[in-house]
Structures are given as C-alpha cells and as structure tokens.
C-alpha cells in the first residue's frame, strides 16, 4: 500500500520532468521542441537562431534565412527564400551557391516545393526541367516581383524524392536566381502564391 502511495505521489513529477524542453519565444514566434535556440533548451541537433527577435535558419554555407512558419505537428517549417538583388537577376545567396543543408542534418527540403530558376544558361535546356512557355516562372517574370529577371531563360521543377533533398543550387554560368513556392497549384492566381522553402525534420529518437 505504501508503495502505491509513493508511486502516485512521484508519478506527476516524473511526467513533468520528461516534458519536452521548449525554448522561449523569439519575438512573437514560438520555438517548439526539438528546435533549439540555445544549449539550455530544445535539442542542439535542431539549431535555429534568434536574432533581434527574428527566428532564422542557418544554411551549411553560412547564410541566414528568416523562418516564416513552424508546424511542430508535421515536423515542418518554412523559411523565406533569398531576395533577388535590386537591378540584377541574382539571388542574394548566389556567391554561396544557393541554399544548402549538411547531408547529416536532420533537416531536408520537402517535396512540396516548386523551385523556379532564372537567368539560366542554355545548357539547362538539356535537363528534364520545365523551361517551356507554360512554366510558372514565366508568370513570375511578367509580374512586378520578377521584373529584374524578365526575358531571361527560366525553368521550374517540383522538388521530388528523385532529387537531392539538401540543396537548391545556383551559380554563375548556370542559373543565378531562384524562388520557391510551397504547395503550388497551377490554377491559383500569382497573388495566392505561397513564397518560401519548406523544410522538414526527422523527429529525434
């Protein structure tokens, strides 16, 4: 009987102590477990950065991307794609080769991203990418957001399982700019496009 009383007394404390160690908010954004902004919370293998009340994801080549949304129930987050520099058709992470995650990272690029590449060399026409006039990248070029890349060779592709899930590559001599859309639907108006790069993470053991 005494053992049962002790068990019932201690059980709530054991339950509380095993509750995931969430990090404090970054500005107005929650930082759910396993994401970690310091050594004192979350899981250090799932590192994100809180800078001036803005939550950011650091690529393996040293570029910070603003985190727009986190869904802990699906283990996914969306980061802002890099801006295309003023009066050029070059993404701000061009000098680093675009977006890249370490292959040993628990994060990867999800298959719900439609990537559009701009200012490409003609060599890309040998690839299986959609470089036709029906590619959604043409709609972006015609819109005010894409005016810096208007009339360049552009292509698009769905980031599926057959491609590397750890990078979106751009380079001088290839394609110099890109954007990404999450859950793109061809019938949608450009005003309804959801700009971002969706990442998913493998839950910790």
N, CA, C and O of each residue as an XYZ file, in Angstrom:
820
protein
N       0.835     -1.205      0.000
C       0.000      0.000      0.000
C       0.869      1.253      0.000
O       0.606      2.225     -0.709
N       1.930      1.190      0.837
C       2.842      2.333      0.903
C       3.496      2.572     -0.445
O       3.684      3.712     -0.869
N       3.853      1.441     -1.135
C       4.478      1.561     -2.460
C       3.557      2.230     -3.459
O       4.005      3.032     -4.278
N       2.247      1.901     -3.399
C       1.287      2.501     -4.310
C       1.156      3.991     -4.054
O       1.085      4.779     -4.997
N       1.123      4.387     -2.781
C       1.022      5.809     -2.433
C       2.238      6.563     -2.946
O       2.105      7.656     -3.496
N       3.428      5.983     -2.768
C       4.650      6.628     -3.252
C       4.630      6.780     -4.759
O       5.043      7.815     -5.282
N       4.150      5.749     -5.475
C       4.082      5.805     -6.946
C       3.163      6.938     -7.398
O       3.513      7.720     -8.282
N       1.969      7.018     -6.772
C       1.015      8.054     -7.157
C       1.542      9.435     -6.814
O       1.223     10.407     -7.499
N       2.342      9.536     -5.767
C       2.916     10.822     -5.374
C       4.019     11.261     -6.324
O       4.121     12.439     -6.666
N       4.849     10.304     -6.753
C       6.007     10.632     -7.570
C       5.680     10.732     -9.050
O       6.386     11.427     -9.781
N       4.635     10.061     -9.517
C       4.342      9.998    -10.953
C       4.193     11.368    -11.608
O       4.758     11.581    -12.681
N       3.437     12.331    -10.995
C       3.298     13.631    -11.648
C       4.623     14.326    -11.861
O       4.819     14.991    -12.878
N       5.544     14.179    -10.909
C       6.838     14.824    -11.037
C       7.645     14.201    -12.167
O       8.346     14.900    -12.899
N       7.544     12.885    -12.304
C       8.249     12.210    -13.399
C       7.696     12.660    -14.736
O       8.439     12.838    -15.701
N       6.357     12.847    -14.784
C       5.733     13.265    -16.025
C       6.189     14.660    -16.430
O       6.494     14.901    -17.598
N       6.236     15.584    -15.463
C       6.656     16.954    -15.740
C       8.108     16.989    -16.186
O       8.447     17.698    -17.134
N       8.966     16.235    -15.516
C      10.390     16.287    -15.830
C      10.690     15.752    -17.227
O      11.701     16.119    -17.826
N       9.814     14.881    -17.754
C      10.053     14.308    -19.077
C       9.420     15.143    -20.182
O       9.560     14.808    -21.358
N       8.725     16.228    -19.827
C       8.073     17.083    -20.834
C       9.136     17.777    -21.671
O      10.120     18.267    -21.116
N       8.968     17.837    -22.999
C       9.981     18.450    -23.846
C      10.350     19.859    -23.398
O       9.500     20.640    -22.971
N      11.625     20.156    -23.507
C      12.182     21.422    -23.032
C      12.089     22.480    -24.132
O      13.074     22.753    -24.819
N      10.915     23.070    -24.296
C      10.741     24.094    -25.325
C      11.581     25.318    -25.021
O      11.798     25.666    -23.860
N      12.058     25.976    -26.086
C      12.776     27.234    -25.934
C      11.783     28.376    -25.795
O      10.633     28.247    -26.215
N      12.211     29.499    -25.210
C      11.315     30.649    -25.123
C      11.008     31.223    -26.499
O      11.710     30.943    -27.471
N       9.966     32.017    -26.573
C       9.605     32.652    -27.827
C      10.748     33.507    -28.370
O      11.569     34.033    -27.619
N      10.776     33.627    -29.691
C      11.691     34.564    -30.347
C      10.803     35.649    -30.943
O      10.147     35.416    -31.958
N      10.770     36.824    -30.334
C       9.800     37.830    -30.732
C       8.407     37.299    -30.449
O       8.081     36.997    -29.301
N       7.581     37.181    -31.479
C       6.221     36.658    -31.309
C       6.108     35.187    -31.726
O       5.024     34.607    -31.656
N       7.208     34.590    -32.156
C       7.154     33.222    -32.692
C       7.540     32.190    -31.634
O       8.573     32.311    -30.976
N       6.686     31.169    -31.484
C       7.013     30.048    -30.610
C       8.159     29.242    -31.203
O       8.316     29.163    -32.422
N       8.956     28.643    -30.323
C      10.069     27.787    -30.755
C       9.818     26.399    -30.163
O      10.337     26.089    -29.091
N       9.036     25.565    -30.838
C       8.653     24.273    -30.271
C       9.804     23.268    -30.303
O      10.701     23.350    -31.143
N       9.756     22.331    -29.379
C      10.711     21.223    -29.368
C      10.543     20.401    -30.662
O       9.410     20.172    -31.085
N      11.644     19.951    -31.300
C      13.028     19.912    -30.811
C      13.884     21.120    -31.218
O      15.090     21.118    -30.970
N      13.292     22.146    -31.835
C      14.093     23.292    -32.276
C      14.769     23.938    -31.078
O      14.200     24.016    -29.990
N      15.989     24.398    -31.299
C      16.808     24.886    -30.190
C      17.481     26.206    -30.545
O      18.133     26.325    -31.582
N      17.316     27.194    -29.673
C      17.986     28.487    -29.858
C      19.169     28.664    -28.901
O      19.901     29.649    -28.991
N      19.353     27.708    -27.986
C      20.491     27.787    -27.058
C      20.791     26.396    -26.527
O      20.039     25.452    -26.768
N      21.893     26.278    -25.806
C      22.278     24.983    -25.243
C      21.378     24.577    -24.088
O      21.457     23.445    -23.611
N      20.527     25.482    -23.635
C      19.720     25.223    -22.446
C      18.291     24.791    -22.756
O      17.497     24.567    -21.842
N      17.956     24.673    -24.050
C      16.588     24.296    -24.389
C      16.562     23.580    -25.734
O      17.497     23.676    -26.529
N      15.465     22.860    -25.969
C      15.342     22.125    -27.221
C      16.389     21.035    -27.357
O      16.978     20.593    -26.371
N      16.609     20.612    -28.582
C      17.621     19.605    -28.901
C      18.707     20.281    -29.741
O      18.398     20.805    -30.812
N      19.960     20.289    -29.298
C      21.014     21.042    -30.000
C      21.266     20.593    -31.435
O      21.916     21.307    -32.198
N      20.761     19.421    -31.813
C      20.910     18.979    -33.207
C      19.938     19.694    -34.146
O      20.044     19.571    -35.367
N      18.993     20.439    -33.574
C      17.958     21.124    -34.358
C      18.100     22.638    -34.159
O      17.156     23.319    -33.758
N      19.282     23.136    -34.444
C      19.641     24.517    -34.132
C      18.955     25.527    -35.045
O      18.973     25.386    -36.268
N      18.354     26.542    -34.442
C      17.865     27.729    -35.135
C      18.378     28.927    -34.344
O      18.914     28.756    -33.249
N      18.223     30.124    -34.874
C      18.868     31.289    -34.276
C      17.864     32.416    -34.084
O      17.100     32.743    -34.992
N      17.874     33.007    -32.892
C      17.019     34.146    -32.593
C      17.885     35.401    -32.613
O      18.718     35.604    -31.729
N      17.682     36.241    -33.629
C      18.477     37.454    -33.782
C      17.546     38.656    -33.885
O      16.760     38.767    -34.825
N      17.645     39.553    -32.908
C      16.801     40.756    -32.889
C      15.317     40.408    -33.004
O      14.573     41.029    -33.763
N      14.905     39.394    -32.227
C      13.507     38.939    -32.179
C      13.028     38.336    -33.502
O      11.824     38.252    -33.746
N      13.962     37.919    -34.348
C      13.621     37.246    -35.606
C      14.252     35.859    -35.590
O      15.454     35.722    -35.362
N      13.445     34.837    -35.831
C      13.938     33.463    -35.824
C      14.489     33.120    -37.199
O      13.832     33.374    -38.208
N      15.697     32.541    -37.255
C      16.368     32.289    -38.522
C      16.952     30.886    -38.576
O      17.267     30.275    -37.555
N      17.085     30.399    -39.801
C      17.704     29.100    -40.069
C      19.038     29.359    -40.765
O      19.104     30.153    -41.704
N      20.087     28.699    -40.315
C      21.426     28.893    -40.884
C      21.756     27.734    -41.814
O      21.727     26.573    -41.405
N      22.073     28.057    -43.082
C      22.461     27.012    -44.030
C      23.871     26.532    -43.727
O      24.592     27.153    -42.947
N      24.256     25.433    -44.341
C      25.582     24.867    -44.083
C      26.695     25.723    -44.682
O      27.870     25.511    -44.381
N      26.329     26.696    -45.536
C      27.346     27.581    -46.132
C      27.306     28.971    -45.516
O      27.945     29.893    -46.022
N      26.557     29.131    -44.424
C      26.655     30.349    -43.644
C      25.686     31.467    -43.975
O      25.957     32.625    -43.655
N      24.562     31.153    -44.609
C      23.573     32.181    -44.953
C      22.352     32.007    -44.058
O      21.867     30.892    -43.871
N      21.859     33.111    -43.505
C      20.702     33.071    -42.618
C      19.411     33.328    -43.405
O      19.340     34.252    -44.214
N      18.399     32.502    -43.157
C      17.097     32.629    -43.796
C      16.042     32.814    -42.707
O      16.011     32.060    -41.734
N      15.191     33.801    -42.869
C      14.143     34.061    -41.891
C      13.125     32.923    -41.874
O      12.682     32.470    -42.930
N      12.756     32.462    -40.687
C      11.728     31.433    -40.540
C      10.363     32.108    -40.503
O      10.106     32.970    -39.664
N       9.496     31.706    -41.421
C       8.182     32.330    -41.558
C       7.100     31.600    -40.776
O       6.151     32.214    -40.289
N       7.252     30.283    -40.659
C       6.187     29.476    -40.077
C       6.771     28.163    -39.580
O       7.694     27.617    -40.185
N       6.226     27.654    -38.470
C       6.650     26.363    -37.925
C       5.407     25.543    -37.605
O       4.474     26.041    -36.976
N       5.396     24.285    -38.038
C       4.311     23.369    -37.687
C       4.925     22.147    -36.990
O       5.394     21.226    -37.659
N       4.924     22.134    -35.656
C       5.567     21.018    -34.939
C       4.832     19.697    -35.115
O       5.418     18.635    -34.900
N       3.550     19.741    -35.506
C       2.763     18.515    -35.638
C       3.123     17.750    -36.911
O       2.961     16.531    -36.974
N       3.615     18.473    -37.929
C       4.052     17.816    -39.164
C       5.577     17.835    -39.298
O       6.121     17.366    -40.298
N       6.258     18.375    -38.296
C       7.728     18.483    -38.301
C       8.214     19.257    -39.529
O       9.125     18.822    -40.233
N       7.592     20.405    -39.769
C       7.948     21.224    -40.931
C       8.065     22.695    -40.534
O       7.402     23.166    -39.610
N       8.923     23.397    -41.259
C       8.999     24.845    -41.113
C       9.222     25.442    -42.496
O       9.699     24.763    -43.405
N       8.875     26.707    -42.647
C       9.042     27.402    -43.916
C       9.969     28.587    -43.709
O       9.770     29.395    -42.802
N      10.979     28.681    -44.554
C      11.903     29.808    -44.493
C      11.682     30.703    -45.709
O      11.184     30.262    -46.745
N      12.060     31.948    -45.558
C      11.909     32.899    -46.660
C      13.003     32.666    -47.695
O      14.175     32.568    -47.330
N      12.654     32.576    -48.975
C      13.705     32.458    -49.994
C      14.511     33.752    -50.032
O      13.996     34.801    -49.644
N      15.750     33.706    -50.486
C      16.572     34.921    -50.526
C      15.986     35.914    -51.525
O      15.368     35.528    -52.517
N      16.190     37.195    -51.243
C      15.668     38.193    -52.170
C      16.536     38.264    -53.419
O      17.727     37.956    -53.386
N      15.918     38.673    -54.515
C      16.664     38.907    -55.760
C      17.168     40.339    -55.719
O      16.384     41.274    -55.561
N      18.462     40.509    -55.860
C      19.089     41.807    -55.656
C      18.566     42.851    -56.643
O      18.217     42.538    -57.781
N      18.523     44.072    -56.182
C      17.982     45.176    -56.961
C      18.756     45.373    -58.262
O      19.987     45.375    -58.280
N      18.008     45.537    -59.340
C      18.560     45.829    -60.675
C      19.434     44.703    -61.225
O      20.216     44.922    -62.150
N      19.307     43.513    -60.667
C      20.014     42.346    -61.198
C      19.057     41.165    -61.167
O      17.981     41.240    -60.573
N      19.454     40.081    -61.807
C      18.708     38.832    -61.680
C      19.613     37.840    -60.960
O      19.971     36.787    -61.487
N      19.969     38.221    -59.721
C      20.863     37.395    -58.912
C      20.314     37.298    -57.494
O      20.004     38.311    -56.867
N      20.198     36.070    -56.998
C      19.762     35.877    -55.616
C      20.864     36.281    -54.658
O      22.048     36.202    -54.987
N      20.471     36.712    -53.474
C      21.457     37.222    -52.516
C      22.384     36.141    -51.978
O      23.404     36.463    -51.369
N      22.058     34.867    -52.186
C      22.959     33.785    -51.754
C      23.714     33.162    -52.938
O      24.246     32.057    -52.828
N      23.757     33.881    -54.072
C      24.436     33.350    -55.266
C      25.902     33.040    -55.004
O      26.396     31.997    -55.433
N      26.602     33.923    -54.310
C      28.046     33.722    -54.091
C      28.329     32.460    -53.287
O      29.451     31.955    -53.295
N      27.304     31.946    -52.585
C      27.457     30.730    -51.774
C      26.904     29.498    -52.480
O      26.899     28.402    -51.919
N      26.437     29.682    -53.714
C      25.923     28.544    -54.474
C      24.481     28.216    -54.199
O      24.013     27.136    -54.560
N      23.747     29.144    -53.554
C      22.340     28.900    -53.252
C      22.142     28.293    -51.875
O      22.984     28.438    -50.989
N      21.037     27.622    -51.711
C      20.665     27.055    -50.409
C      21.244     25.657    -50.257
O      21.169     24.836    -51.171
N      21.823     25.399    -49.088
C      22.417     24.079    -48.857
C      22.323     23.712    -47.383
O      22.565     24.535    -46.500
N      21.964     22.449    -47.142
C      21.934     21.878    -45.792
C      22.943     20.735    -45.745
O      23.099     19.997    -46.717
N      23.617     20.595    -44.628
C      24.537     19.473    -44.462
C      23.770     18.157    -44.589
O      22.673     18.020    -44.047
N      24.338     17.203    -45.296
C      23.641     15.936    -45.542
C      23.415     15.120    -44.277
O      22.589     14.207    -44.269
N      24.146     15.441    -43.198
C      23.946     14.750    -41.924
C      22.942     15.476    -41.033
O      22.667     15.037    -39.916
N      22.401     16.577    -41.524
C      21.437     17.361    -40.754
C      20.105     16.619    -40.671
O      19.753     15.882    -41.592
N      19.360     16.802    -39.580
C      18.022     16.210    -39.502
C      17.004     16.937    -40.382
O      15.872     16.476    -40.533
N      17.405     18.073    -40.962
C      16.520     18.835    -41.839
C      16.746     18.456    -43.300
O      17.853     18.081    -43.686
N      15.701     18.556    -44.104
C      15.838     18.396    -45.552
C      14.748     19.212    -46.239
O      13.779     19.633    -45.608
N      14.922     19.428    -47.543
C      13.959     20.187    -48.334
C      12.784     19.275    -48.662
O      12.979     18.189    -49.209
N      11.579     19.697    -48.339
C      10.414     18.837    -48.537
C      10.046     18.749    -50.017
O      10.518     19.538    -50.836
N       9.210     17.793    -50.338
C       8.791     17.572    -51.726
C       7.601     18.444    -52.116
O       7.017     18.251    -53.183
N       7.238     19.393    -51.271
C       6.113     20.282    -51.594
C       6.596     21.618    -52.174
O       5.806     22.545    -52.349
N       7.894     21.707    -52.469
C       8.453     22.942    -53.015
C       8.505     22.901    -54.539
O       9.005     21.940    -55.125
N       7.993     23.935    -55.167
C       8.204     24.146    -56.599
C       9.251     25.242    -56.736
O       9.038     26.378    -56.312
N      10.378     24.891    -57.329
C      11.509     25.813    -57.441
C      11.538     26.400    -58.840
O      11.362     25.685    -59.827
N      11.763     27.713    -58.921
C      11.891     28.399    -60.203
C      13.293     29.000    -60.300
O      13.747     29.709    -59.402
N      13.958     28.703    -61.399
C      15.315     29.177    -61.644
C      15.290     30.230    -62.747
O      14.535     30.106    -63.712
N      16.117     31.266    -62.603
C      16.112     32.377    -63.556
C      17.516     32.702    -64.050
O      18.523     32.356    -63.432
N      17.536     33.388    -65.198
C      18.794     33.839    -65.799
C      19.732     32.649    -66.019
O      20.904     32.673    -65.646
N      19.173     31.618    -66.635
C      19.910     30.363    -66.816
C      20.662     30.352    -68.149
O      20.276     31.028    -69.103
N      21.730     29.578    -68.191
C      22.448     29.360    -69.451
C      21.673     28.347    -70.284
O      20.830     27.619    -69.759
N      21.955     28.303    -71.564
C      21.205     27.408    -72.452
C      21.480     25.932    -72.169
O      20.733     25.070    -72.631
N      22.526     25.633    -71.428
C      22.811     24.235    -71.084
C      21.666     23.594    -70.306
O      21.488     22.376    -70.327
N      20.898     24.429    -69.625
C      19.814     23.876    -68.807
C      18.717     23.252    -69.668
O      17.916     22.457    -69.178
N      18.683     23.614    -70.947
C      17.670     23.045    -71.834
C      17.873     21.551    -72.053
O      16.977     20.865    -72.543
N      19.048     21.048    -71.691
C      19.326     19.614    -71.792
C      18.793     18.846    -70.587
O      18.807     17.616    -70.569
N      18.327     19.577    -69.591
C      17.826     18.946    -68.363
C      16.346     18.609    -68.518
O      15.708     19.055    -69.472
N      15.792     17.827    -67.590
C      14.358     17.492    -67.658
C      13.461     18.564    -67.036
O      12.263     18.336    -66.874
N      14.009     19.713    -66.688
C      13.213     20.761    -66.055
C      12.223     21.371    -67.042
O      12.387     21.257    -68.257
N      11.209     22.010    -66.511
C      10.192     22.655    -67.343
C      10.658     24.064    -67.703
O      10.534     24.992    -66.904
N      11.191     24.211    -68.905
C      11.673     25.506    -69.375
C      10.778     26.060    -70.479
O      11.182     26.950    -71.228
N       9.580     25.536    -70.574
C       8.668     25.910    -71.650
C       7.951     27.218    -71.319
O       8.092     27.769    -70.227
N       7.189     27.690    -72.280
C       6.415     28.918    -72.087
C       5.296     28.731    -71.069
O       4.735     29.708    -70.571
N       4.971     27.477    -70.761
C       3.918     27.203    -69.783
C       4.454     27.099    -68.353
O       3.681     26.936    -67.409
N       5.770     27.192    -68.196
C       6.352     27.117    -66.854
C       5.851     28.286    -66.007
O       5.739     29.404    -66.511
N       5.550     28.049    -64.731
C       5.096     29.153    -63.876
C       6.129     30.253    -63.709
O       5.786     31.369    -63.317
N       7.391     29.956    -64.001
C       8.405     31.005    -63.875
C       8.137     32.154    -64.844
O       8.532     33.292    -64.587
N       7.462     31.856    -65.965
C       7.112     32.911    -66.922
C       6.118     33.886    -66.311
O       6.195     35.094    -66.536
N       5.184     33.350    -65.534
C       4.208     34.216    -64.867
C       4.893     35.111    -63.848
O       4.528     36.276    -63.689
N       5.881     34.567    -63.162
C       6.617     35.372    -62.183
C       7.394     36.487    -62.886
O       7.415     37.623    -62.412
N       8.029     36.167    -64.009
C       8.809     37.170    -64.738
C       7.931     38.324    -65.216
O       8.370     39.474    -65.245
N       6.700     38.016    -65.588
C       5.794     39.045    -66.095
C       5.206     39.903    -64.981
O       4.714     41.002    -65.237
N       5.252     39.409    -63.752
C       4.715     40.162    -62.612
C       5.746     41.172    -62.118
O       6.924     41.092    -62.463
N       5.295     42.107    -61.319
C       6.199     43.153    -60.829
C       7.317     42.579    -59.972
O       8.428     43.109    -59.963
N       7.026     41.480    -59.240
C       8.050     40.878    -58.383
C       9.237     40.346    -59.175
O      10.359     40.304    -58.671
N       8.982     39.932    -60.443
C      10.029     39.293    -61.229
C      10.632     40.169    -62.308
O      11.309     39.668    -63.205
N      10.395     41.474    -62.234
C      10.826     42.350    -63.336
C      12.336     42.337    -63.558
O      12.793     42.564    -64.678
N      13.123     42.072    -62.503
C      14.579     42.041    -62.685
C      15.028     40.852    -63.532
O      16.124     40.864    -64.093
N      14.187     39.836    -63.624
C      14.548     38.629    -64.373
C      13.738     38.476    -65.656
O      13.769     37.421    -66.289
N      13.029     39.502    -66.032
C      12.162     39.415    -67.204
C      12.980     39.134    -68.459
O      14.044     39.715    -68.677
N      12.448     38.220    -69.285
C      13.047     37.838    -70.571
C      14.362     37.063    -70.427
O      15.127     36.954    -71.386
N      14.625     36.526    -69.233
C      15.762     35.609    -69.099
C      15.254     34.189    -69.307
O      14.049     33.942    -69.259
N      16.168     33.262    -69.537
C      15.789     31.854    -69.649
C      15.489     31.339    -68.247
O      16.335     31.400    -67.355
N      14.269     30.829    -68.066
C      13.884     30.349    -66.740
C      13.279     28.954    -66.842
O      12.766     28.558    -67.889
N      13.347     28.230    -65.753
C      12.826     26.863    -65.692
C      12.251     26.624    -64.296
O      12.554     27.355    -63.353
N      11.428     25.604    -64.182
C      10.853     25.264    -62.881
C      10.846     23.752    -62.700
O      10.909     22.996    -63.669
N      10.770     23.329    -61.454
C      10.684     21.896    -61.169
C      10.101     21.691    -59.781
O      10.227     22.552    -58.909
N       9.467     20.552    -59.584
C       8.974     20.147    -58.284
C      10.082     19.380    -57.589
O      10.660     18.454    -58.158
N      10.373     19.765    -56.369
C      11.471     19.143    -55.620
C      11.010     17.779    -55.111
O      10.544     17.659    -53.979
N      11.143     16.742    -55.963
C      10.627     15.430    -55.580
C      11.729     14.534    -55.030
O      12.886     14.940    -54.925
N      11.353     13.318    -54.684
C      12.260     12.402    -53.998
C      13.438     11.963    -54.853
O      14.433     11.474    -54.319
N      13.346     12.127    -56.179
C      14.438     11.697    -57.049
C      15.596     12.692    -57.055
O      16.662     12.398    -57.597
N      15.394     13.865    -56.458
C      16.428     14.906    -56.436
C      17.045     14.996    -55.054
O      16.476     14.507    -54.078
N      18.219     15.626    -54.974
C      18.826     15.829    -53.672
C      17.901     16.672    -52.809
O      17.337     17.665    -53.270
N      17.751     16.272    -51.565
C      16.838     16.979    -50.671
C      17.582     17.923    -49.734
O      17.042     18.350    -48.713
N      18.831     18.246    -50.088
C      19.641     19.080    -49.199
C      20.153     20.360    -49.851
O      20.945     21.078    -49.241
N      19.722     20.664    -51.071
C      20.188     21.920    -51.644
C      19.300     22.390    -52.796
O      18.597     21.603    -53.430
N      19.357     23.697    -53.042
C      18.827     24.331    -54.245
C      20.006     25.094    -54.831
O      20.467     26.083    -54.259
N      20.483     24.633    -55.961
C      21.764     25.130    -56.470
C      21.576     26.232    -57.509
O      20.754     26.116    -58.418
N      22.359     27.308    -57.355
C      22.508     28.327    -58.385
C      23.992     28.652    -58.501
O      24.764     28.405    -57.574
N      24.384     29.205    -59.642
C      25.799     29.543    -59.826
C      25.950     30.436    -61.052
O      25.113     30.411    -61.955
N      27.009     31.217    -61.078
C      27.358     31.952    -62.288
C      27.678     30.949    -63.393
O      28.386     29.969    -63.162
N      27.163     31.193    -64.574
C      27.352     30.248    -65.667
C      26.262     29.196    -65.735
O      26.199     28.416    -66.685
N      25.401     29.176    -64.721
C      24.248     28.267    -64.707
C      22.992     29.094    -64.622
O      22.633     29.781    -65.578
N      22.316     29.039    -63.485
C      21.192     29.929    -63.182
C      21.617     30.786    -61.991
O      22.252     30.284    -61.064
N      21.274     32.061    -62.008
C      21.803     32.974    -60.985
C      20.762     33.429    -59.963
O      21.099     34.144    -59.020
N      19.520     33.029    -60.135
C      18.488     33.435    -59.180
C      17.431     32.347    -59.074
O      17.267     31.530    -59.980
N      16.722     32.348    -57.958
C      15.641     31.377    -57.774
C      14.620     31.900    -56.772
O      14.909     32.769    -55.950
N      13.434     31.348    -56.867
C      12.426     31.486    -55.825
C      11.836     30.102    -55.602
O      12.060     29.186    -56.394
N      11.093     29.959    -54.533
C      10.446     28.682    -54.240
C       9.029     28.947    -53.754
O       8.776     29.902    -53.020
N       8.111     28.085    -54.176
C       6.720     28.166    -53.761
C       6.349     26.884    -53.026
O       6.755     25.792    -53.425
N       5.586     27.019    -51.962
C       5.144     25.865    -51.185
C       3.738     25.485    -51.616
O       2.836     26.323    -51.648
N       3.561     24.203    -51.949
C       2.251     23.656    -52.312
C       1.635     24.444    -53.473
O       0.478     24.860    -53.412
N       2.425     24.639    -54.526
C       1.982     25.411    -55.687
C       0.862     24.691    -56.440
O       0.908     23.479    -56.647
N      -0.131     25.460    -56.840
C      -1.229     24.949    -57.671
C      -1.325     25.825    -58.914
O      -1.433     27.047    -58.813
N      -1.286     25.202    -60.078
C      -1.209     25.934    -61.341
C      -2.399     26.861    -61.552
O      -2.273     27.904    -62.193
N      -3.556     26.479    -61.013
C      -4.758     27.282    -61.251
C      -4.829     28.523    -60.364
O      -5.693     29.375    -60.570
N      -3.950     28.637    -59.395
C      -4.001     29.762    -58.468
C      -3.510     31.054    -59.113
O      -2.659     31.037    -60.002
N      -4.057     32.168    -58.652
C      -3.553     33.481    -59.028
C      -2.172     33.677    -58.414
O      -1.874     33.125    -57.355
N      -1.335     34.458    -59.078
C       0.005     34.719    -58.555
C      -0.067     35.394    -57.190
O       0.857     35.271    -56.386
N      -1.157     36.105    -56.927
C      -1.316     36.767    -55.631
C      -1.543     35.770    -54.500
O      -1.393     36.108    -53.325
N      -1.908     34.531    -54.863
C      -2.145     33.499    -53.849
C      -0.926     32.606    -53.646
O      -0.952     31.711    -52.801
N       0.136     32.835    -54.405
C       1.335     32.002    -54.267
C       1.917     32.148    -52.866
O       1.933     33.232    -52.283
N       2.391     31.028    -52.351
C       2.975     30.996    -51.011
C       4.501     30.874    -51.149
O       5.041     29.779    -51.308
N       5.165     32.007    -51.086
C       6.613     32.021    -51.262
C       7.307     31.449    -50.031
O       6.949     31.780    -48.901
N       8.287     30.602    -50.251
C       9.044     30.037    -49.148
C       9.704     28.732    -49.543
O       9.383     28.145    -50.576
N      10.619     28.290    -48.718
C      11.251     26.980    -48.865
C      10.820     26.160    -47.659
O      11.176     26.476    -46.524
N      10.055     25.112    -47.910
C       9.596     24.279    -46.796
C      10.636     23.223    -46.462
O      11.069     22.461    -47.327
N      11.023     23.190    -45.221
C      11.937     22.165    -44.714
C      11.175     21.237    -43.792
O      10.234     21.654    -43.117
N      11.578     19.992    -43.764
C      11.020     19.044    -42.801
C      12.157     18.466    -41.973
O      13.295     18.392    -42.436
N      11.854     18.064    -40.771
C      12.913     17.473    -39.951
C      12.518     16.079    -39.499
O      11.339     15.763    -39.340
N      13.535     15.257    -39.297
C      13.342     13.914    -38.775
C      13.237     14.033    -37.261
O      14.175     14.522    -36.631
N      12.137     13.608    -36.652
C      11.997     13.746    -35.196
C      13.116     13.024    -34.454
O      13.587     11.982    -34.911
N      13.545     13.564    -33.319
C      14.594     12.883    -32.546
C      14.097     11.552    -31.996
O      12.900     11.356    -31.786
N      15.020     10.662    -31.772
C      14.644      9.354    -31.227
C      14.117      9.504    -29.803
O      13.748      8.513    -29.173
